């Protein structure tokens, strides 16, 4: 794996993080995140699991800062700093499973090299499975339960979790590309997509986020922390 993680900045020693066969769960803001459902689902898992910061992926090579702009922040003493739009990686031990949680803005550039960074992290920590999470706009009403579309390329996962083999052809985002990269690297992979009403595209959809959390946690064999989203 020498050189494959050139853009990874470790925030904790991967040899001391103590994960056992973790599941990589990844979501990104942007094109793959209708109603902010996927990113809200990951943020919920990060905040409720006591996840520890594990690594960051340097955004310099992968981000168009004219599109996803850095923010200026002031601390209590009004000292100014720049917060860059960075993809973060967290580690957590949930009841029944360990997880590696990946969340940040969809990169604009060099997607294959970007995915190499996450694949490298997954293999460095002995990941057993990859799970990508997204949300799409669809012709569905907000009055019905959120439809979750679950796909995989691994026959064992398809049978075990009642998933479908994807037959989609067309444009894809970083979620689709990362799913493919993790699969090609040898990991069993699945992808979950929440259907968000097309007429509510500008609104947050906590209901869709909750459905994603419930389905992801069900697959990982751990209780779903949905109290905050339900409220």
Residue frames as qw, qx, qy, qz and C-alpha x, y, z in Angstrom:
[[0.000, 0.883, 0.470, 0.000, 0.00, 0.00, 0.00],
 [0.445, -0.404, 0.047, 0.798, 3.03, 2.29, -0.17],
 [0.082, -0.055, 0.333, 0.938, 2.07, 5.62, -1.70],
 [0.131, -0.491, -0.764, -0.397, -1.65, 4.86, -1.91],
 [0.327, -0.809, -0.473, 0.121, -2.50, 7.05, 1.10],
 [0.471, 0.177, -0.038, 0.863, -0.32, 10.05, 0.24],
 [0.148, -0.471, -0.120, -0.861, -3.19, 12.46, 1.01],
 [0.675, -0.565, -0.463, -0.108, -4.30, 10.90, 4.31],
 [0.050, 0.544, -0.493, 0.677, -3.45, 12.75, 7.51],
 [0.604, -0.320, -0.723, 0.103, -3.77, 10.40, 10.48],
 [0.300, -0.675, 0.148, -0.658, -5.21, 11.96, 13.63],
 [0.760, -0.446, 0.402, -0.248, -4.79, 8.77, 15.66],
 [0.070, -0.453, 0.873, 0.170, -2.38, 5.86, 15.48],
 [0.770, 0.095, -0.352, -0.524, -4.13, 3.22, 13.32],
 [0.543, 0.140, -0.809, 0.173, -2.23, 0.49, 15.19],
 [0.084, -0.046, -0.719, 0.689, -3.72, 1.62, 18.50],
 [0.444, -0.108, -0.118, -0.882, -7.29, 2.40, 17.45],
 [0.263, -0.044, 0.897, -0.354, -8.39, -1.17, 18.32],
 [0.692, 0.256, -0.036, -0.674, -10.96, -1.98, 15.61],
 [0.419, -0.087, 0.901, 0.067, -11.96, -5.54, 14.73],
 [0.234, 0.314, 0.817, 0.423, -13.19, -6.24, 11.18],
 [0.155, 0.490, 0.300, -0.804, -14.85, -2.81, 10.92],
 [0.419, 0.644, 0.605, 0.209, -17.50, -1.81, 8.40],
 [0.201, -0.124, 0.158, 0.959, -16.67, 1.25, 6.30],
 [0.176, 0.757, 0.626, -0.066, -19.75, 3.51, 6.02],
 [0.292, -0.154, 0.203, 0.922, -19.39, 6.51, 3.69],
 [0.225, 0.816, 0.532, 0.026, -21.59, 9.43, 2.60],
 [0.366, -0.032, 0.149, 0.918, -20.92, 12.75, 0.91],
 [0.209, 0.700, 0.324, -0.601, -22.69, 16.07, 0.64],
 [0.079, 0.410, -0.499, -0.760, -23.61, 17.35, -2.80],
 [0.503, 0.172, -0.551, -0.644, -25.02, 15.51, -5.80],
 [0.460, -0.061, -0.885, -0.025, -25.50, 12.22, -3.91],
 [0.180, -0.197, -0.694, 0.669, -27.30, 13.81, -0.95],
 [0.248, -0.489, -0.456, -0.701, -30.89, 14.77, -1.78],
 [0.576, -0.701, -0.232, -0.350, -32.59, 16.38, 1.20],
 [0.029, -0.666, 0.624, -0.408, -29.26, 16.15, 3.10],
 [0.911, -0.264, -0.020, -0.317, -30.48, 12.67, 4.03],
 [0.895, 0.151, -0.313, 0.279, -27.24, 10.73, 3.57],
 [0.317, 0.464, -0.417, 0.714, -24.99, 13.28, 5.26],
 [0.516, -0.502, 0.216, -0.659, -27.48, 13.66, 8.14],
 [0.966, -0.157, -0.169, -0.117, -27.53, 9.88, 8.58],
 [0.744, 0.227, -0.374, 0.505, -23.72, 9.74, 8.84],
 [0.004, 0.532, -0.327, 0.781, -23.58, 12.79, 11.10],
 [0.754, -0.444, 0.030, -0.484, -26.11, 11.11, 13.39],
 [0.956, -0.052, -0.244, 0.157, -23.96, 7.98, 13.60],
 [0.492, 0.405, -0.358, 0.682, -20.85, 10.07, 14.32],
 [0.209, -0.528, 0.254, -0.783, -22.50, 12.15, 17.04],
 [0.807, -0.372, 0.042, -0.458, -24.35, 9.32, 18.80],
 [0.953, 0.050, -0.273, 0.119, -21.59, 6.70, 18.75],
 [0.529, -0.784, 0.244, 0.215, -18.85, 8.64, 20.50],
 [0.842, 0.436, 0.068, 0.309, -16.79, 8.29, 17.31],
 [0.501, -0.653, 0.199, 0.532, -13.13, 9.30, 17.55],
 [0.444, 0.834, -0.228, -0.237, -11.48, 11.34, 14.78],
 [0.895, -0.102, 0.355, 0.250, -9.21, 8.94, 12.93],
 [0.500, -0.041, 0.435, 0.748, -7.98, 10.70, 9.80],
 [0.333, 0.777, 0.129, -0.519, -8.56, 13.50, 7.31],
 [0.683, 0.333, 0.449, 0.470, -8.12, 13.50, 3.54],
 [0.214, -0.427, 0.110, 0.872, -6.26, 16.61, 2.41],
 [0.486, 0.700, 0.474, -0.222, -8.74, 18.51, 0.21],
 [0.048, -0.696, 0.313, 0.644, -6.14, 20.43, -1.81],
 [0.096, -0.210, 0.816, 0.530, -5.90, 17.94, -4.70],
 [0.063, 0.337, 0.929, 0.138, -9.56, 16.98, -4.87],
 [0.029, 0.732, 0.569, -0.374, -11.66, 20.10, -4.23],
 [0.226, 0.535, 0.301, 0.756, -12.77, 23.02, -6.40],
 [0.256, -0.383, -0.511, 0.726, -12.70, 25.72, -3.73],
 [0.167, 0.010, -0.191, -0.967, -14.65, 28.11, -5.97],
 [0.560, -0.272, -0.600, -0.501, -17.59, 25.68, -5.71],
 [0.736, -0.536, -0.405, 0.088, -17.17, 24.31, -2.18],
 [0.186, 0.765, -0.245, 0.565, -15.70, 27.29, -0.39],
 [0.492, -0.104, -0.633, 0.588, -13.72, 27.34, 2.86],
 [0.332, -0.843, -0.361, -0.220, -15.26, 29.21, 5.80],
 [0.194, 0.490, -0.415, 0.741, -13.85, 31.91, 8.04],
 [0.645, -0.578, -0.500, 0.012, -14.26, 31.22, 11.76],
 [0.010, -0.671, 0.362, -0.647, -13.61, 33.41, 14.81],
 [0.555, -0.209, -0.742, 0.313, -12.77, 31.92, 18.19],
 [0.388, -0.782, -0.457, 0.171, -13.72, 33.37, 21.59],
 [0.397, -0.584, 0.058, 0.706, -10.82, 35.82, 21.37],
 [0.491, 0.814, 0.103, -0.294, -11.90, 36.78, 17.82],
 [0.254, -0.490, 0.701, 0.451, -8.84, 35.16, 16.30],
 [0.711, 0.483, -0.110, -0.499, -9.52, 34.38, 12.66],
 [0.390, -0.266, 0.854, 0.219, -8.96, 30.97, 11.05],
 [0.562, 0.291, -0.460, -0.623, -9.88, 29.24, 7.79],
 [0.658, -0.036, 0.717, -0.230, -11.84, 26.00, 7.95],
 [0.227, 0.342, -0.710, -0.572, -11.25, 23.95, 4.80],
 [0.851, 0.068, 0.020, -0.520, -13.92, 21.59, 3.36],
 [0.074, 0.462, -0.883, 0.027, -12.28, 18.32, 4.33],
 [0.836, -0.116, -0.448, -0.296, -13.44, 14.72, 4.17],
 [0.308, -0.555, 0.640, -0.433, -13.14, 13.29, 7.68],
 [0.702, 0.003, -0.707, -0.083, -12.78, 9.73, 8.89],
 [0.478, -0.509, 0.433, -0.571, -13.98, 8.58, 12.33],
 [0.448, 0.063, -0.891, 0.041, -13.75, 5.29, 14.21],
 [0.561, -0.330, 0.291, -0.701, -16.35, 3.92, 16.60],
 [0.141, 0.005, -0.986, 0.086, -17.22, 0.72, 18.42],
 [0.604, -0.171, -0.083, -0.774, -20.97, 0.09, 18.30],
 [0.666, -0.142, 0.652, -0.333, -22.81, -2.77, 20.00],
 [0.854, 0.285, 0.432, -0.060, -22.12, -5.72, 17.73],
 [0.730, 0.500, 0.189, 0.425, -19.72, -4.09, 15.29],
 [0.355, -0.547, 0.101, 0.751, -16.87, -1.64, 14.80],
 [0.485, 0.785, 0.367, 0.114, -17.24, 1.05, 12.13],
 [0.376, -0.196, 0.197, 0.884, -15.15, 3.48, 10.10],
 [0.242, 0.818, 0.487, -0.187, -17.32, 6.51, 9.25],
 [0.392, -0.008, 0.343, 0.853, -16.42, 8.68, 6.24],
 [0.132, 0.847, 0.507, -0.088, -18.17, 12.03, 5.69],
 [0.244, -0.495, 0.152, 0.820, -17.42, 15.20, 3.75],
 [0.466, 0.656, -0.033, -0.593, -18.06, 17.10, 0.52],
 [0.872, 0.358, 0.308, 0.129, -18.10, 15.26, -2.78],
 [0.421, -0.457, 0.375, 0.688, -14.68, 15.84, -4.38],
 [0.509, 0.762, 0.031, -0.399, -14.58, 17.67, -7.70],
 [0.417, 0.724, -0.536, -0.119, -11.28, 16.32, -9.02],
 [0.280, 0.437, -0.847, 0.115, -9.21, 13.11, -9.30],
 [0.805, -0.275, 0.075, -0.521, -11.92, 10.75, -8.09],
 [0.922, 0.091, -0.372, 0.064, -9.91, 7.56, -8.63],
 [0.421, 0.341, -0.545, 0.640, -7.00, 8.86, -6.57],
 [0.417, -0.409, 0.285, -0.760, -9.43, 10.09, -3.92],
 [0.919, -0.170, -0.105, -0.339, -11.03, 6.65, -3.68],
 [0.729, 0.267, -0.536, 0.331, -7.56, 5.11, -3.37],
 [0.023, -0.450, 0.520, -0.726, -7.17, 7.03, -0.11],
 [0.711, -0.251, 0.241, -0.611, -10.32, 5.50, 1.40],
 [0.941, 0.126, -0.305, -0.076, -9.52, 2.04, 0.04],
 [0.477, 0.417, -0.592, 0.498, -6.08, 2.35, 1.65],
 [0.327, -0.384, 0.479, -0.719, -7.62, 3.28, 5.01],
 [0.885, -0.094, -0.016, -0.456, -10.08, 0.39, 4.77],
 [0.890, 0.189, -0.394, 0.132, -7.36, -2.16, 4.14],
 [0.222, 0.496, -0.565, 0.621, -5.00, -0.61, 6.69],
 [0.423, -0.281, 0.502, -0.701, -7.64, -1.18, 9.38],
 [0.054, -0.007, 0.999, 0.005, -8.74, -4.61, 8.19],
 [0.540, 0.163, 0.124, -0.816, -12.24, -3.62, 7.07],
 [0.383, 0.105, 0.918, -0.007, -14.63, -6.49, 6.43],
 [0.286, 0.638, 0.690, 0.186, -17.29, -4.67, 4.41],
 [0.098, -0.074, 0.091, 0.988, -17.99, -1.35, 2.68],
 [0.101, 0.684, 0.719, -0.074, -21.35, 0.38, 2.83],
 [0.122, 0.069, 0.165, 0.976, -22.02, 3.55, 0.81],
 [0.063, 0.641, 0.676, -0.358, -25.05, 5.72, 1.57],
 [0.077, 0.045, 0.315, 0.945, -26.81, 8.19, -0.71],
 [0.292, 0.572, 0.604, -0.472, -30.14, 9.87, -1.37],
 [0.152, 0.107, 0.606, 0.773, -31.86, 10.65, -4.67],
 [0.409, 0.244, 0.142, -0.868, -34.83, 12.67, -5.84],
 [0.027, 0.151, 0.953, 0.259, -37.75, 10.50, -6.92],
 [0.436, -0.272, -0.334, -0.790, -41.44, 10.64, -7.74],
 [0.446, -0.313, -0.807, 0.227, -42.53, 9.64, -4.24],
 [0.317, -0.781, -0.200, -0.499, -44.88, 11.39, -1.75],
 [0.084, 0.448, -0.610, 0.648, -43.70, 12.61, 1.64],
 [0.691, -0.295, 0.198, -0.629, -46.75, 10.99, 3.24],
 [0.969, 0.040, -0.230, -0.080, -45.47, 7.45, 2.63],
 [0.750, -0.542, 0.281, 0.254, -42.61, 5.65, 4.43],
 [0.130, 0.791, -0.496, -0.334, -39.25, 6.38, 2.83],
 [0.965, 0.263, -0.010, -0.009, -38.25, 3.83, 0.22],
 [0.340, -0.702, 0.587, 0.219, -34.71, 2.48, 0.66],
 [0.849, 0.478, -0.207, -0.092, -33.07, 0.96, -2.39],
 [0.553, -0.613, 0.557, 0.093, -30.36, -1.49, -1.41],
 [0.818, 0.526, -0.222, -0.070, -27.95, -2.90, -3.99],
 [0.533, -0.595, 0.580, 0.159, -24.82, -5.04, -3.99],
 [0.588, 0.537, -0.545, -0.264, -22.61, -6.99, -6.36],
 [0.013, 0.314, -0.921, 0.231, -21.74, -9.72, -3.84],
 [0.583, -0.217, -0.667, -0.411, -24.11, -12.69, -4.00],
 [0.443, -0.253, -0.748, 0.424, -23.69, -13.45, -0.29],
 [0.012, 0.184, 0.308, -0.933, -24.69, -9.90, 0.69],
 [0.424, -0.064, -0.411, -0.805, -27.62, -9.92, -1.73],
 [0.603, -0.264, -0.736, -0.157, -29.00, -13.10, -0.18],
 [0.399, -0.223, -0.655, 0.602, -28.21, -12.19, 3.42],
 [0.008, -0.351, -0.307, 0.884, -29.71, -8.69, 3.43],
 [0.389, 0.648, 0.654, -0.028, -32.35, -9.05, 0.67],
 [0.025, -0.644, 0.218, 0.733, -30.60, -6.57, -1.62],
 [0.744, 0.623, 0.218, -0.107, -30.84, -6.19, -5.37],
 [0.631, -0.070, 0.378, 0.674, -28.19, -6.44, -8.04],
 [0.120, 0.697, 0.031, -0.706, -27.93, -2.95, -9.50],
 [0.578, 0.426, 0.588, 0.372, -29.04, -2.59, -13.12],
 [0.070, 0.928, 0.117, -0.348, -28.58, 1.18, -13.24],
 [0.620, 0.194, 0.296, 0.700, -26.79, 2.72, -16.22],
 [0.087, 0.911, 0.233, 0.329, -26.12, 6.46, -16.43],
 [0.155, 0.703, -0.355, 0.596, -24.31, 9.28, -14.65],
 [0.758, -0.443, -0.435, 0.200, -22.94, 8.53, -11.21],
 [0.160, -0.913, 0.216, -0.307, -21.39, 10.44, -8.32],
 [0.103, 0.584, -0.745, 0.305, -18.60, 9.75, -5.88],
 [0.703, -0.203, 0.534, -0.423, -20.80, 7.28, -3.97],
 [0.929, 0.332, 0.057, -0.155, -21.03, 5.03, -7.03],
 [0.535, 0.669, -0.478, 0.196, -17.34, 5.40, -7.83],
 [0.214, -0.540, 0.703, -0.410, -16.26, 4.63, -4.25],
 [0.864, -0.029, 0.365, -0.347, -18.60, 1.63, -4.11],
 [0.865, 0.476, -0.159, 0.002, -16.90, 0.29, -7.24],
 [0.275, 0.690, -0.586, 0.323, -13.41, 1.01, -5.90],
 [0.500, -0.414, 0.636, -0.418, -14.07, -0.78, -2.60],
 [0.930, 0.152, 0.229, -0.244, -15.56, -3.74, -4.45],
 [0.738, 0.594, -0.302, 0.108, -12.63, -4.00, -6.87],
 [0.023, 0.667, -0.646, 0.371, -10.23, -3.93, -3.92],
 [0.413, 0.040, -0.905, 0.096, -11.76, -7.14, -2.59],
 [0.204, 0.048, 0.622, -0.754, -14.29, -5.88, -0.02],
 [0.009, 0.537, 0.834, 0.128, -17.86, -7.09, 0.07],
 [0.001, -0.093, -0.053, 0.994, -19.84, -3.91, -0.64],
 [0.066, 0.650, 0.756, 0.053, -23.42, -2.69, -0.55],
 [0.057, 0.120, 0.075, 0.988, -25.07, 0.62, -1.33],
 [0.002, -0.617, -0.737, 0.277, -28.17, 2.15, 0.26],
 [0.039, 0.190, 0.252, 0.948, -30.19, 4.94, -1.38],
 [0.127, 0.515, 0.653, -0.541, -33.12, 6.81, 0.11],
 [0.154, 0.512, 0.582, 0.613, -35.83, 8.11, -2.22],
 [0.084, -0.421, -0.338, 0.838, -36.63, 11.78, -1.40],
 [0.375, 0.755, 0.527, -0.104, -39.70, 13.57, -2.87],
 [0.506, 0.292, 0.290, 0.758, -38.62, 15.54, -5.92],
 [0.061, -0.814, -0.292, -0.498, -40.89, 18.45, -5.01],
 [0.555, -0.832, 0.001, 0.008, -39.10, 18.85, -1.65],
 [0.818, 0.302, -0.152, 0.465, -35.57, 18.97, -3.02],
 [0.182, 0.643, -0.253, 0.699, -34.66, 22.16, -1.16],
 [0.622, -0.609, 0.165, -0.463, -35.80, 20.88, 2.24],
 [0.023, -0.402, 0.887, -0.228, -33.98, 18.65, 4.69],
 [0.804, -0.114, -0.398, -0.427, -35.46, 15.18, 5.01],
 [0.267, -0.461, 0.749, -0.394, -34.86, 13.77, 8.50],
 [0.878, 0.055, 0.303, -0.367, -37.36, 11.00, 7.71],
 [0.827, 0.494, -0.267, 0.020, -35.15, 9.77, 4.86],
 [0.149, 0.634, -0.663, 0.370, -32.07, 10.11, 7.07],
 [0.607, -0.299, 0.580, -0.454, -33.77, 8.03, 9.76],
 [0.942, 0.240, 0.078, -0.220, -34.67, 5.33, 7.22],
 [0.612, 0.604, -0.476, 0.185, -31.03, 5.17, 6.09],
 [0.159, -0.540, 0.690, -0.455, -29.77, 4.91, 9.67],
 [0.798, -0.110, 0.420, -0.417, -32.26, 2.14, 10.46],
 [0.921, 0.372, -0.081, -0.082, -31.38, 0.11, 7.36],
 [0.421, 0.649, -0.564, 0.290, -27.62, 0.57, 7.73],
 [0.318, -0.468, 0.673, -0.477, -27.68, -0.38, 11.41],
 [0.907, 0.032, 0.242, -0.344, -29.89, -3.38, 10.68],
 [0.826, 0.478, -0.291, 0.070, -27.31, -4.63, 8.18],
 [0.269, 0.585, -0.619, 0.450, -24.48, -4.06, 10.65],
 [0.675, -0.315, -0.661, 0.088, -26.35, -5.78, 13.49],
 [0.279, -0.100, -0.452, 0.841, -26.40, -2.79, 15.84],
 [0.033, 0.736, 0.609, -0.294, -29.28, -0.74, 17.35],
 [0.296, 0.564, 0.314, 0.704, -30.26, 2.34, 15.31],
 [0.234, -0.398, -0.389, 0.797, -29.87, 5.69, 17.13],
 [0.067, 0.468, 0.564, 0.677, -32.95, 7.38, 15.69],
 [0.210, -0.684, -0.583, 0.385, -34.42, 9.20, 18.71],
 [0.132, -0.506, 0.043, 0.851, -33.07, 12.61, 17.65],
 [0.057, 0.006, -0.637, -0.769, -34.19, 12.20, 14.03],
 [0.153, -0.512, -0.838, -0.112, -37.62, 10.94, 15.10],
 [0.145, -0.671, -0.407, 0.603, -38.13, 14.08, 17.18]]
